Amino acid sequence: MVRIRLRRAGGKKHPSYRIVIADQRAARDGSFIEQVGTYDPFPDPPEIKLNEDKINKWIKNGAQPSASVTTLLQIKGIIPKAATNG
């Protein structure tokens, strides 16, 4: 299955992440198909850069975002926020 997930980059104790399309069996920092964005959690507010066209294309083709990427996509408004129970 193809996943949209984070790939760690950056230095020791200062991670930044690349948002990539990868096979779910590949290692976290292993091979990937395409890079579709970046995420830097250290600035306030965190810096999220996404290529919405590519992400929407991959989601339409069946790629599943990981839990952390789903949160980032909801923050940027690419996918709707889940309804809360209660």
PDB file of N, CA, C and O in Angstrom:
ATOM      1  N   MET A   1       0.836  -1.172   0.000  1.00  0.00           N
ATOM      2  CA  MET A   1       0.000   0.000   0.000  1.00  0.00           C
ATOM      3  C   MET A   1       0.888   1.245   0.000  1.00  0.00           C
ATOM      4  O   MET A   1       1.940   1.270   0.639  1.00  0.00           O
ATOM      5  N   VAL A   2       0.462   2.246  -0.706  1.00  0.00           N
ATOM      6  CA  VAL A   2       1.219   3.496  -0.782  1.00  0.00           C
ATOM      7  C   VAL A   2       0.736   4.428   0.315  1.00  0.00           C
ATOM      8  O   VAL A   2      -0.469   4.589   0.513  1.00  0.00           O
ATOM      9  N   ARG A   3       1.669   5.037   1.024  1.00  0.00           N
ATOM     10  CA  ARG A   3       1.349   5.924   2.134  1.00  0.00           C
ATOM     11  C   ARG A   3       1.937   7.309   1.900  1.00  0.00           C
ATOM     12  O   ARG A   3       2.957   7.460   1.226  1.00  0.00           O
ATOM     13  N   ILE A   4       1.284   8.308   2.461  1.00  0.00           N
ATOM     14  CA  ILE A   4       1.845   9.662   2.528  1.00  0.00           C
ATOM     15  C   ILE A   4       2.331   9.799   3.963  1.00  0.00           C
ATOM     16  O   ILE A   4       1.531   9.737   4.897  1.00  0.00           O
ATOM     17  N   ARG A   5       3.645   9.985   4.148  1.00  0.00           N
ATOM     18  CA  ARG A   5       4.179   9.991   5.507  1.00  0.00           C
ATOM     19  C   ARG A   5       5.369  10.922   5.636  1.00  0.00           C
ATOM     20  O   ARG A   5       5.834  11.506   4.658  1.00  0.00           O
ATOM     21  N   LEU A   6       5.857  11.049   6.874  1.00  0.00           N
ATOM     22  CA  LEU A   6       6.986  11.923   7.156  1.00  0.00           C
ATOM     23  C   LEU A   6       8.294  11.166   7.006  1.00  0.00           C
ATOM     24  O   LEU A   6       8.389   9.984   7.338  1.00  0.00           O
ATOM     25  N   ARG A   7       9.294  11.860   6.504  1.00  0.00           N
ATOM     26  CA  ARG A   7      10.653  11.330   6.378  1.00  0.00           C
ATOM     27  C   ARG A   7      11.561  12.295   7.118  1.00  0.00           C
ATOM     28  O   ARG A   7      11.597  13.480   6.786  1.00  0.00           O
ATOM     29  N   ARG A   8      12.290  11.818   8.106  1.00  0.00           N
ATOM     30  CA  ARG A   8      13.087  12.691   8.954  1.00  0.00           C
ATOM     31  C   ARG A   8      14.289  13.238   8.206  1.00  0.00           C
ATOM     32  O   ARG A   8      14.956  12.527   7.454  1.00  0.00           O
ATOM     33  N   ALA A   9      14.550  14.522   8.432  1.00  0.00           N
ATOM     34  CA  ALA A   9      15.729  15.190   7.889  1.00  0.00           C
ATOM     35  C   ALA A   9      16.222  16.132   8.981  1.00  0.00           C
ATOM     36  O   ALA A   9      15.676  16.133  10.085  1.00  0.00           O
ATOM     37  N   GLY A  10      17.224  16.915   8.696  1.00  0.00           N
ATOM     38  CA  GLY A  10      17.712  17.861   9.688  1.00  0.00           C
ATOM     39  C   GLY A  10      18.794  17.262  10.553  1.00  0.00           C
ATOM     40  O   GLY A  10      19.193  16.111  10.378  1.00  0.00           O
ATOM     41  N   GLY A  11      19.259  18.062  11.486  1.00  0.00           N
ATOM     42  CA  GLY A  11      20.388  17.660  12.303  1.00  0.00           C
ATOM     43  C   GLY A  11      19.991  17.007  13.606  1.00  0.00           C
ATOM     44  O   GLY A  11      18.810  16.815  13.898  1.00  0.00           O
ATOM     45  N   LYS A  12      20.997  16.672  14.375  1.00  0.00           N
ATOM     46  CA  LYS A  12      20.801  16.049  15.669  1.00  0.00           C
ATOM     47  C   LYS A  12      20.047  17.015  16.591  1.00  0.00           C
ATOM     48  O   LYS A  12      20.430  18.176  16.730  1.00  0.00           O
ATOM     49  N   LYS A  13      18.989  16.530  17.210  1.00  0.00           N
ATOM     50  CA  LYS A  13      18.140  17.289  18.128  1.00  0.00           C
ATOM     51  C   LYS A  13      17.438  18.480  17.476  1.00  0.00           C
ATOM     52  O   LYS A  13      16.904  19.338  18.179  1.00  0.00           O
ATOM     53  N   HIS A  14      17.432  18.541  16.159  1.00  0.00           N
ATOM     54  CA  HIS A  14      16.695  19.581  15.441  1.00  0.00           C
ATOM     55  C   HIS A  14      16.115  18.972  14.162  1.00  0.00           C
ATOM     56  O   HIS A  14      16.564  19.271  13.055  1.00  0.00           O
ATOM     57  N   PRO A  15      15.103  18.106  14.340  1.00  0.00           N
ATOM     58  CA  PRO A  15      14.562  17.443  13.159  1.00  0.00           C
ATOM     59  C   PRO A  15      13.697  18.376  12.322  1.00  0.00           C
ATOM     60  O   PRO A  15      13.054  19.289  12.839  1.00  0.00           O
ATOM     61  N   SER A  16      13.697  18.129  11.047  1.00  0.00           N
ATOM     62  CA  SER A  16      12.700  18.681  10.143  1.00  0.00           C
ATOM     63  C   SER A  16      12.258  17.483   9.312  1.00  0.00           C
ATOM     64  O   SER A  16      12.941  16.459   9.281  1.00  0.00           O
ATOM     65  N   TYR A  17      11.148  17.605   8.659  1.00  0.00           N
ATOM     66  CA  TYR A  17      10.593  16.441   7.984  1.00  0.00           C
ATOM     67  C   TYR A  17      10.242  16.773   6.547  1.00  0.00           C
ATOM     68  O   TYR A  17       9.889  17.908   6.227  1.00  0.00           O
ATOM     69  N   ARG A  18      10.341  15.778   5.690  1.00  0.00           N
ATOM     70  CA  ARG A  18       9.870  15.868   4.316  1.00  0.00           C
ATOM     71  C   ARG A  18       8.612  15.011   4.245  1.00  0.00           C
ATOM     72  O   ARG A  18       8.580  13.905   4.784  1.00  0.00           O
ATOM     73  N   ILE A  19       7.595  15.509   3.593  1.00  0.00           N
ATOM     74  CA  ILE A  19       6.371  14.745   3.408  1.00  0.00           C
ATOM     75  C   ILE A  19       6.516  14.031   2.072  1.00  0.00           C
ATOM     76  O   ILE A  19       6.634  14.667   1.024  1.00  0.00           O
ATOM     77  N   VAL A  20       6.505  12.696   2.121  1.00  0.00           N
ATOM     78  CA  VAL A  20       6.802  11.901   0.935  1.00  0.00           C
ATOM     79  C   VAL A  20       5.722  10.859   0.682  1.00  0.00           C
ATOM     80  O   VAL A  20       4.953  10.494   1.572  1.00  0.00           O
ATOM     81  N   ILE A  21       5.693  10.394  -0.560  1.00  0.00           N
ATOM     82  CA  ILE A  21       4.868   9.261  -0.959  1.00  0.00           C
ATOM     83  C   ILE A  21       5.803   8.054  -0.962  1.00  0.00           C
ATOM     84  O   ILE A  21       6.824   8.062  -1.651  1.00  0.00           O
ATOM     85  N   ALA A  22       5.459   7.007  -0.189  1.00  0.00           N
ATOM     86  CA  ALA A  22       6.339   5.843  -0.081  1.00  0.00           C
ATOM     87  C   ALA A  22       5.515   4.581   0.115  1.00  0.00           C
ATOM     88  O   ALA A  22       4.380   4.629   0.591  1.00  0.00           O
ATOM     89  N   ASP A  23       6.104   3.456  -0.258  1.00  0.00           N
ATOM     90  CA  ASP A  23       5.501   2.172   0.041  1.00  0.00           C
ATOM     91  C   ASP A  23       5.559   1.980   1.552  1.00  0.00           C
ATOM     92  O   ASP A  23       6.564   2.315   2.179  1.00  0.00           O
ATOM     93  N   GLN A  24       4.500   1.447   2.141  1.00  0.00           N
ATOM     94  CA  GLN A  24       4.476   1.338   3.595  1.00  0.00           C
ATOM     95  C   GLN A  24       5.516   0.362   4.134  1.00  0.00           C
ATOM     96  O   GLN A  24       5.842   0.410   5.320  1.00  0.00           O
ATOM     97  N   ARG A  25       6.041  -0.517   3.294  1.00  0.00           N
ATOM     98  CA  ARG A  25       7.051  -1.474   3.740  1.00  0.00           C
ATOM     99  C   ARG A  25       8.448  -0.879   3.754  1.00  0.00           C
ATOM    100  O   ARG A  25       9.362  -1.476   4.323  1.00  0.00           O
ATOM    101  N   ALA A  26       8.637   0.292   3.139  1.00  0.00           N
ATOM    102  CA  ALA A  26       9.962   0.925   3.102  1.00  0.00           C
ATOM    103  C   ALA A  26      10.303   1.490   4.478  1.00  0.00           C
ATOM    104  O   ALA A  26       9.412   1.832   5.256  1.00  0.00           O
ATOM    105  N   ALA A  27      11.587   1.585   4.767  1.00  0.00           N
ATOM    106  CA  ALA A  27      12.048   2.142   6.037  1.00  0.00           C
ATOM    107  C   ALA A  27      11.673   3.612   6.133  1.00  0.00           C
ATOM    108  O   ALA A  27      11.427   4.261   5.117  1.00  0.00           O
ATOM    109  N   ARG A  28      11.628   4.145   7.366  1.00  0.00           N
ATOM    110  CA  ARG A  28      11.234   5.538   7.583  1.00  0.00           C
ATOM    111  C   ARG A  28      12.048   6.497   6.732  1.00  0.00           C
ATOM    112  O   ARG A  28      11.487   7.402   6.114  1.00  0.00           O
ATOM    113  N   ASP A  29      13.356   6.314   6.690  1.00  0.00           N
ATOM    114  CA  ASP A  29      14.224   7.180   5.906  1.00  0.00           C
ATOM    115  C   ASP A  29      14.721   6.479   4.648  1.00  0.00           C
ATOM    116  O   ASP A  29      15.741   6.863   4.076  1.00  0.00           O
ATOM    117  N   GLY A  30      13.999   5.459   4.223  1.00  0.00           N
ATOM    118  CA  GLY A  30      14.394   4.692   3.053  1.00  0.00           C
ATOM    119  C   GLY A  30      13.884   5.299   1.758  1.00  0.00           C
ATOM    120  O   GLY A  30      13.663   6.506   1.657  1.00  0.00           O
ATOM    121  N   SER A  31      13.705   4.442   0.781  1.00  0.00           N
ATOM    122  CA  SER A  31      13.309   4.904  -0.545  1.00  0.00           C
ATOM    123  C   SER A  31      11.889   5.471  -0.517  1.00  0.00           C
ATOM    124  O   SER A  31      11.052   5.064   0.289  1.00  0.00           O
ATOM    125  N   PHE A  32      11.647   6.411  -1.409  1.00  0.00           N
ATOM    126  CA  PHE A  32      10.324   6.994  -1.539  1.00  0.00           C
ATOM    127  C   PHE A  32      10.048   7.267  -3.009  1.00  0.00           C
ATOM    128  O   PHE A  32      10.967   7.272  -3.828  1.00  0.00           O
ATOM    129  N   ILE A  33       8.786   7.492  -3.341  1.00  0.00           N
ATOM    130  CA  ILE A  33       8.373   7.687  -4.727  1.00  0.00           C
ATOM    131  C   ILE A  33       8.493   9.153  -5.118  1.00  0.00           C
ATOM    132  O   ILE A  33       9.051   9.481  -6.165  1.00  0.00           O
ATOM    133  N   GLU A  34       7.959  10.044  -4.259  1.00  0.00           N
ATOM    134  CA  GLU A  34       7.929  11.465  -4.591  1.00  0.00           C
ATOM    135  C   GLU A  34       7.840  12.290  -3.313  1.00  0.00           C
ATOM    136  O   GLU A  34       7.189  11.886  -2.349  1.00  0.00           O
ATOM    137  N   GLN A  35       8.497  13.450  -3.310  1.00  0.00           N
ATOM    138  CA  GLN A  35       8.387  14.383  -2.192  1.00  0.00           C
ATOM    139  C   GLN A  35       7.289  15.392  -2.522  1.00  0.00           C
ATOM    140  O   GLN A  35       7.281  15.976  -3.606  1.00  0.00           O
ATOM    141  N   VAL A  36       6.358  15.595  -1.580  1.00  0.00           N
ATOM    142  CA  VAL A  36       5.231  16.489  -1.841  1.00  0.00           C
ATOM    143  C   VAL A  36       5.151  17.661  -0.859  1.00  0.00           C
ATOM    144  O   VAL A  36       4.220  18.463  -0.939  1.00  0.00           O
ATOM    145  N   GLY A  37       6.107  17.773   0.063  1.00  0.00           N
ATOM    146  CA  GLY A  37       6.081  18.900   0.986  1.00  0.00           C
ATOM    147  C   GLY A  37       7.137  18.782   2.059  1.00  0.00           C
ATOM    148  O   GLY A  37       7.909  17.823   2.102  1.00  0.00           O
ATOM    149  N   THR A  38       7.155  19.806   2.948  1.00  0.00           N
ATOM    150  CA  THR A  38       8.078  19.820   4.077  1.00  0.00           C
ATOM    151  C   THR A  38       7.343  20.274   5.331  1.00  0.00           C
ATOM    152  O   THR A  38       6.306  20.933   5.257  1.00  0.00           O
ATOM    153  N   TYR A  39       7.901  19.907   6.490  1.00  0.00           N
ATOM    154  CA  TYR A  39       7.337  20.296   7.780  1.00  0.00           C
ATOM    155  C   TYR A  39       8.487  20.577   8.735  1.00  0.00           C
ATOM    156  O   TYR A  39       9.329  19.710   8.969  1.00  0.00           O
ATOM    157  N   ASP A  40       8.524  21.792   9.290  1.00  0.00           N
ATOM    158  CA  ASP A  40       9.531  22.182  10.277  1.00  0.00           C
ATOM    159  C   ASP A  40       8.800  22.547  11.563  1.00  0.00           C
ATOM    160  O   ASP A  40       8.145  23.588  11.615  1.00  0.00           O
ATOM    161  N   PRO A  41       8.895  21.713  12.610  1.00  0.00           N
ATOM    162  CA  PRO A  41       8.124  21.953  13.834  1.00  0.00           C
ATOM    163  C   PRO A  41       8.702  23.019  14.764  1.00  0.00           C
ATOM    164  O   PRO A  41       8.042  23.378  15.738  1.00  0.00           O
ATOM    165  N   PHE A  42       9.894  23.536  14.511  1.00  0.00           N
ATOM    166  CA  PHE A  42      10.534  24.424  15.471  1.00  0.00           C
ATOM    167  C   PHE A  42      10.102  25.885  15.433  1.00  0.00           C
ATOM    168  O   PHE A  42       9.995  26.484  16.503  1.00  0.00           O
ATOM    169  N   PRO A  43       9.847  26.501  14.289  1.00  0.00           N
ATOM    170  CA  PRO A  43       9.393  27.893  14.339  1.00  0.00           C
ATOM    171  C   PRO A  43       8.025  27.988  15.030  1.00  0.00           C
ATOM    172  O   PRO A  43       7.311  26.993  15.158  1.00  0.00           O
ATOM    173  N   ASP A  44       7.682  29.178  15.464  1.00  0.00           N
ATOM    174  CA  ASP A  44       6.369  29.377  16.060  1.00  0.00           C
ATOM    175  C   ASP A  44       5.590  30.356  15.216  1.00  0.00           C
ATOM    176  O   ASP A  44       5.925  31.541  15.249  1.00  0.00           O
ATOM    177  N   PRO A  45       4.588  29.968  14.469  1.00  0.00           N
ATOM    178  CA  PRO A  45       4.000  28.626  14.345  1.00  0.00           C
ATOM    179  C   PRO A  45       4.841  27.728  13.446  1.00  0.00           C
ATOM    180  O   PRO A  45       5.654  28.220  12.664  1.00  0.00           O
ATOM    181  N   PRO A  46       4.649  26.401  13.555  1.00  0.00           N
ATOM    182  CA  PRO A  46       5.409  25.478  12.704  1.00  0.00           C
ATOM    183  C   PRO A  46       5.193  25.772  11.219  1.00  0.00           C
ATOM    184  O   PRO A  46       4.114  26.192  10.799  1.00  0.00           O
ATOM    185  N   GLU A  47       6.242  25.542  10.446  1.00  0.00           N
ATOM    186  CA  GLU A  47       6.210  25.833   9.008  1.00  0.00           C
ATOM    187  C   GLU A  47       5.829  24.579   8.232  1.00  0.00           C
ATOM    188  O   GLU A  47       6.525  23.565   8.286  1.00  0.00           O
ATOM    189  N   ILE A  48       4.714  24.663   7.508  1.00  0.00           N
ATOM    190  CA  ILE A  48       4.225  23.541   6.711  1.00  0.00           C
ATOM    191  C   ILE A  48       4.112  24.007   5.265  1.00  0.00           C
ATOM    192  O   ILE A  48       3.364  24.939   4.969  1.00  0.00           O
ATOM    193  N   LYS A  49       4.853  23.362   4.359  1.00  0.00           N
ATOM    194  CA  LYS A  49       4.784  23.667   2.930  1.00  0.00           C
ATOM    195  C   LYS A  49       4.319  22.406   2.218  1.00  0.00           C
ATOM    196  O   LYS A  49       4.917  21.341   2.367  1.00  0.00           O
ATOM    197  N   LEU A  50       3.235  22.535   1.433  1.00  0.00           N
ATOM    198  CA  LEU A  50       2.665  21.384   0.752  1.00  0.00           C
ATOM    199  C   LEU A  50       2.391  21.697  -0.707  1.00  0.00           C
ATOM    200  O   LEU A  50       2.063  22.829  -1.059  1.00  0.00           O
ATOM    201  N   ASN A  51       2.529  20.682  -1.555  1.00  0.00           N
ATOM    202  CA  ASN A  51       2.108  20.775  -2.949  1.00  0.00           C
ATOM    203  C   ASN A  51       0.728  20.119  -3.026  1.00  0.00           C
ATOM    204  O   ASN A  51       0.617  18.904  -3.187  1.00  0.00           O
ATOM    205  N   GLU A  52      -0.329  20.945  -2.909  1.00  0.00           N
ATOM    206  CA  GLU A  52      -1.693  20.424  -2.807  1.00  0.00           C
ATOM    207  C   GLU A  52      -2.113  19.616  -4.024  1.00  0.00           C
ATOM    208  O   GLU A  52      -2.814  18.614  -3.886  1.00  0.00           O
ATOM    209  N   ASP A  53      -1.696  20.038  -5.219  1.00  0.00           N
ATOM    210  CA  ASP A  53      -2.079  19.311  -6.435  1.00  0.00           C
ATOM    211  C   ASP A  53      -1.565  17.874  -6.397  1.00  0.00           C
ATOM    212  O   ASP A  53      -2.309  16.937  -6.683  1.00  0.00           O
ATOM    213  N   LYS A  54      -0.297  17.704  -6.045  1.00  0.00           N
ATOM    214  CA  LYS A  54       0.285  16.359  -5.997  1.00  0.00           C
ATOM    215  C   LYS A  54      -0.363  15.515  -4.901  1.00  0.00           C
ATOM    216  O   LYS A  54      -0.628  14.331  -5.105  1.00  0.00           O
ATOM    217  N   ILE A  55      -0.618  16.121  -3.741  1.00  0.00           N
ATOM    218  CA  ILE A  55      -1.225  15.372  -2.637  1.00  0.00           C
ATOM    219  C   ILE A  55      -2.625  14.910  -3.028  1.00  0.00           C
ATOM    220  O   ILE A  55      -2.973  13.749  -2.813  1.00  0.00           O
ATOM    221  N   ASN A  56      -3.426  15.800  -3.598  1.00  0.00           N
ATOM    222  CA  ASN A  56      -4.778  15.420  -4.016  1.00  0.00           C
ATOM    223  C   ASN A  56      -4.746  14.329  -5.080  1.00  0.00           C
ATOM    224  O   ASN A  56      -5.586  13.429  -5.071  1.00  0.00           O
ATOM    225  N   LYS A  57      -3.770  14.404  -6.011  1.00  0.00           N
ATOM    226  CA  LYS A  57      -3.643  13.367  -7.043  1.00  0.00           C
ATOM    227  C   LYS A  57      -3.356  12.006  -6.410  1.00  0.00           C
ATOM    228  O   LYS A  57      -3.963  11.004  -6.787  1.00  0.00           O
ATOM    229  N   TRP A  58      -2.435  11.971  -5.453  1.00  0.00           N
ATOM    230  CA  TRP A  58      -2.081  10.708  -4.814  1.00  0.00           C
ATOM    231  C   TRP A  58      -3.226  10.162  -3.969  1.00  0.00           C
ATOM    232  O   TRP A  58      -3.447   8.952  -3.945  1.00  0.00           O
ATOM    233  N   ILE A  59      -3.962  11.036  -3.271  1.00  0.00           N
ATOM    234  CA  ILE A  59      -5.093  10.567  -2.470  1.00  0.00           C
ATOM    235  C   ILE A  59      -6.168   9.975  -3.383  1.00  0.00           C
ATOM    236  O   ILE A  59      -6.765   8.950  -3.054  1.00  0.00           O
ATOM    237  N   LYS A  60      -6.419  10.619  -4.532  1.00  0.00           N
ATOM    238  CA  LYS A  60      -7.394  10.085  -5.488  1.00  0.00           C
ATOM    239  C   LYS A  60      -6.949   8.736  -6.042  1.00  0.00           C
ATOM    240  O   LYS A  60      -7.786   7.901  -6.385  1.00  0.00           O
ATOM    241  N   ASN A  61      -5.636   8.517  -6.131  1.00  0.00           N
ATOM    242  CA  ASN A  61      -5.108   7.238  -6.633  1.00  0.00           C
ATOM    243  C   ASN A  61      -4.996   6.185  -5.534  1.00  0.00           C
ATOM    244  O   ASN A  61      -4.520   5.080  -5.796  1.00  0.00           O
ATOM    245  N   GLY A  62      -5.423   6.500  -4.306  1.00  0.00           N
ATOM    246  CA  GLY A  62      -5.473   5.486  -3.253  1.00  0.00           C
ATOM    247  C   GLY A  62      -4.411   5.574  -2.185  1.00  0.00           C
ATOM    248  O   GLY A  62      -4.352   4.689  -1.330  1.00  0.00           O
ATOM    249  N   ALA A  63      -3.569   6.590  -2.183  1.00  0.00           N
ATOM    250  CA  ALA A  63      -2.547   6.712  -1.140  1.00  0.00           C
ATOM    251  C   ALA A  63      -3.214   7.087   0.185  1.00  0.00           C
ATOM    252  O   ALA A  63      -4.110   7.931   0.218  1.00  0.00           O
ATOM    253  N   GLN A  64      -2.776   6.459   1.269  1.00  0.00           N
ATOM    254  CA  GLN A  64      -3.341   6.708   2.592  1.00  0.00           C
ATOM    255  C   GLN A  64      -2.372   7.552   3.416  1.00  0.00           C
ATOM    256  O   GLN A  64      -1.220   7.151   3.587  1.00  0.00           O
ATOM    257  N   PRO A  65      -2.800   8.716   3.936  1.00  0.00           N
ATOM    258  CA  PRO A  65      -1.907   9.502   4.786  1.00  0.00           C
ATOM    259  C   PRO A  65      -1.750   8.864   6.160  1.00  0.00           C
ATOM    260  O   PRO A  65      -2.690   8.269   6.686  1.00  0.00           O
ATOM    261  N   SER A  66      -0.557   8.988   6.739  1.00  0.00           N
ATOM    262  CA  SER A  66      -0.329   8.506   8.098  1.00  0.00           C
ATOM    263  C   SER A  66      -1.072   9.421   9.071  1.00  0.00           C
ATOM    264  O   SER A  66      -1.603  10.456   8.666  1.00  0.00           O
ATOM    265  N   ALA A  67      -1.111   9.048  10.338  1.00  0.00           N
ATOM    266  CA  ALA A  67      -1.832   9.837  11.338  1.00  0.00           C
ATOM    267  C   ALA A  67      -1.250  11.239  11.463  1.00  0.00           C
ATOM    268  O   ALA A  67      -1.997  12.215  11.535  1.00  0.00           O
ATOM    269  N   SER A  68       0.086  11.348  11.490  1.00  0.00           N
ATOM    270  CA  SER A  68       0.711  12.661  11.633  1.00  0.00           C
ATOM    271  C   SER A  68       0.506  13.525  10.394  1.00  0.00           C
ATOM    272  O   SER A  68       0.310  14.735  10.512  1.00  0.00           O
ATOM    273  N   VAL A  69       0.549  12.927   9.215  1.00  0.00           N
ATOM    274  CA  VAL A  69       0.321  13.683   7.978  1.00  0.00           C
ATOM    275  C   VAL A  69      -1.148  14.084   7.874  1.00  0.00           C
ATOM    276  O   VAL A  69      -1.449  15.167   7.373  1.00  0.00           O
ATOM    277  N   THR A  70      -2.064  13.241   8.333  1.00  0.00           N
ATOM    278  CA  THR A  70      -3.480  13.596   8.344  1.00  0.00           C
ATOM    279  C   THR A  70      -3.700  14.863   9.157  1.00  0.00           C
ATOM    280  O   THR A  70      -4.455  15.740   8.738  1.00  0.00           O
ATOM    281  N   THR A  71      -3.053  14.973  10.309  1.00  0.00           N
ATOM    282  CA  THR A  71      -3.163  16.167  11.142  1.00  0.00           C
ATOM    283  C   THR A  71      -2.650  17.396  10.402  1.00  0.00           C
ATOM    284  O   THR A  71      -3.283  18.451  10.444  1.00  0.00           O
ATOM    285  N   LEU A  72      -1.514  17.272   9.727  1.00  0.00           N
ATOM    286  CA  LEU A  72      -0.962  18.401   8.975  1.00  0.00           C
ATOM    287  C   LEU A  72      -1.896  18.807   7.829  1.00  0.00           C
ATOM    288  O   LEU A  72      -2.082  19.997   7.577  1.00  0.00           O
ATOM    289  N   LEU A  73      -2.477  17.832   7.140  1.00  0.00           N
ATOM    290  CA  LEU A  73      -3.392  18.132   6.041  1.00  0.00           C
ATOM    291  C   LEU A  73      -4.661  18.809   6.553  1.00  0.00           C
ATOM    292  O   LEU A  73      -5.225  19.666   5.872  1.00  0.00           O
ATOM    293  N   GLN A  74      -5.113  18.428   7.749  1.00  0.00           N
ATOM    294  CA  GLN A  74      -6.279  19.076   8.340  1.00  0.00           C
ATOM    295  C   GLN A  74      -5.959  20.515   8.741  1.00  0.00           C
ATOM    296  O   GLN A  74      -6.804  21.396   8.583  1.00  0.00           O
ATOM    297  N   ILE A  75      -4.777  20.763   9.249  1.00  0.00           N
ATOM    298  CA  ILE A  75      -4.369  22.119   9.624  1.00  0.00           C
ATOM    299  C   ILE A  75      -4.362  23.021   8.402  1.00  0.00           C
ATOM    300  O   ILE A  75      -4.804  24.167   8.477  1.00  0.00           O
ATOM    301  N   LYS A  76      -3.860  22.514   7.264  1.00  0.00           N
ATOM    302  CA  LYS A  76      -3.797  23.306   6.034  1.00  0.00           C
ATOM    303  C   LYS A  76      -5.112  23.324   5.266  1.00  0.00           C
ATOM    304  O   LYS A  76      -5.231  24.043   4.274  1.00  0.00           O
ATOM    305  N   GLY A  77      -6.117  22.539   5.710  1.00  0.00           N
ATOM    306  CA  GLY A  77      -7.424  22.557   5.083  1.00  0.00           C
ATOM    307  C   GLY A  77      -7.536  21.731   3.815  1.00  0.00           C
ATOM    308  O   GLY A  77      -8.477  21.923   3.045  1.00  0.00           O
ATOM    309  N   ILE A  78      -6.606  20.819   3.575  1.00  0.00           N
ATOM    310  CA  ILE A  78      -6.655  19.990   2.372  1.00  0.00           C
ATOM    311  C   ILE A  78      -7.691  18.878   2.536  1.00  0.00           C
ATOM    312  O   ILE A  78      -8.398  18.542   1.585  1.00  0.00           O
ATOM    313  N   ILE A  79      -7.783  18.308   3.735  1.00  0.00           N
ATOM    314  CA  ILE A  79      -8.832  17.347   4.007  1.00  0.00           C
ATOM    315  C   ILE A  79      -9.642  17.877   5.191  1.00  0.00           C
ATOM    316  O   ILE A  79      -9.100  18.572   6.051  1.00  0.00           O
ATOM    317  N   PRO A  80     -10.952  17.549   5.240  1.00  0.00           N
ATOM    318  CA  PRO A  80     -11.782  18.082   6.325  1.00  0.00           C
ATOM    319  C   PRO A  80     -11.430  17.453   7.659  1.00  0.00           C
ATOM    320  O   PRO A  80     -10.962  16.316   7.715  1.00  0.00           O
ATOM    321  N   LYS A  81     -11.658  18.200   8.739  1.00  0.00           N
ATOM    322  CA  LYS A  81     -11.417  17.685  10.070  1.00  0.00           C
ATOM    323  C   LYS A  81     -12.496  16.671  10.405  1.00  0.00           C
ATOM    324  O   LYS A  81     -13.653  16.816  10.008  1.00  0.00           O
ATOM    325  N   ALA A  82     -12.093  15.630  11.152  1.00  0.00           N
ATOM    326  CA  ALA A  82     -13.032  14.580  11.526  1.00  0.00           C
ATOM    327  C   ALA A  82     -14.035  15.127  12.538  1.00  0.00           C
ATOM    328  O   ALA A  82     -13.699  15.973  13.366  1.00  0.00           O
ATOM    329  N   ALA A  83     -15.248  14.641  12.461  1.00  0.00           N
ATOM    330  CA  ALA A  83     -16.271  15.061  13.422  1.00  0.00           C
ATOM    331  C   ALA A  83     -15.902  14.535  14.807  1.00  0.00           C
ATOM    332  O   ALA A  83     -15.471  13.391  14.951  1.00  0.00           O
ATOM    333  N   THR A  84     -16.074  15.371  15.811  1.00  0.00           N
ATOM    334  CA  THR A  84     -15.745  14.954  17.176  1.00  0.00           C
ATOM    335  C   THR A  84     -16.942  14.277  17.805  1.00  0.00           C
ATOM    336  O   THR A  84     -18.085  14.658  17.549  1.00  0.00           O
ATOM    337  N   ASN A  85     -16.689  13.289  18.615  1.00  0.00           N
ATOM    338  CA  ASN A  85     -17.767  12.590  19.305  1.00  0.00           C
ATOM    339  C   ASN A  85     -18.126  13.344  20.572  1.00  0.00           C
ATOM    340  O   ASN A  85     -17.255  13.641  21.390  1.00  0.00           O
ATOM    341  N   GLY A  86     -19.394  13.651  20.736  1.00  0.00           N
ATOM    342  CA  GLY A  86     -19.800  14.273  21.982  1.00  0.00           C
ATOM    343  C   GLY A  86     -20.381  15.572  21.749  1.00  0.00           C
ATOM    344  O   GLY A  86     -20.784  16.247  22.695  1.00  0.00           O
TER     345      GLY A  86
END
